[in-house]
Amino acid sequence: MIKAFNTRFLLPTKDLRFLSLLHAIYENPASSQKSIGQATYLSSSMVNNYIRYFTEEGLVTVSGSTNRTKSYHVTEAGYDILTSSLLDYSAEIVQLYTSVKKEIVHILNGFYDEGIRNILLYGAAETAEIVYSAAKEAKLVVTGIVDNDKEKYKKPFNGFTIKSSDELGESEFDAIIIASFGKQEEIYQDIIKITGGKVLIKRLYDL
């Protein structure tokens, strides 16, 4: 499901709302307008307006006479627009990923210039995937990854097994990289508490 969620810097455009709603209808034809709105974070009135537009343009057909029996179906013309929009959307997401990765490579290159060579990643979420990939370009060697989320313990991560924060001492590294954009200060203090401040800790905003 493509969600037209609100963020501070990436506000949903009309094109994103269009894609989000058309995709939601395609995935779940029997959904009510209310459930479509909940799935896409859009108001019921906005969903109603878009569906009216979709039907007028021949992108969606409506069957059923009551709210309980109504279902919405993407037409062939709607499907063509949906697939084209998905390709454009995906291309923009890749561009954003590339931009973020480039910035992280720049940060990690700075760490390399400081003499850091082997790093331990703290945090096993999506950001860590980008940091792991960026580390290769920055010629840094990832020696392991830890996370304080017990549900992630012992799960695989790019050839490593995710360890608990209590296992920090089992890996060799020059520095711990906080591989997260959120709660960096909280994670920093947790590492200080665990290690007694005896290890080098780097954050992604340590430019």
Secondary structure, DSSP 8 states (H G I E B T S, - for coil): -------SS----HHHHHHHHHHHHHH-TT--HHHHHHHHT--HHHHHHHHHHHHHTTSEEEE-SSTTT-EEEE-HHHHHHHHHHHHHHHHHHHHHHHHHHHHHHHHHHHHHHTT--EEEEE--SHHHHHHHHHHHHTT-EEEEEEES-GGGTT-EETTEE-EEGGGGGGS--SEEEE--SSSHHHHHHHHHHHHTT-S-EEETT--
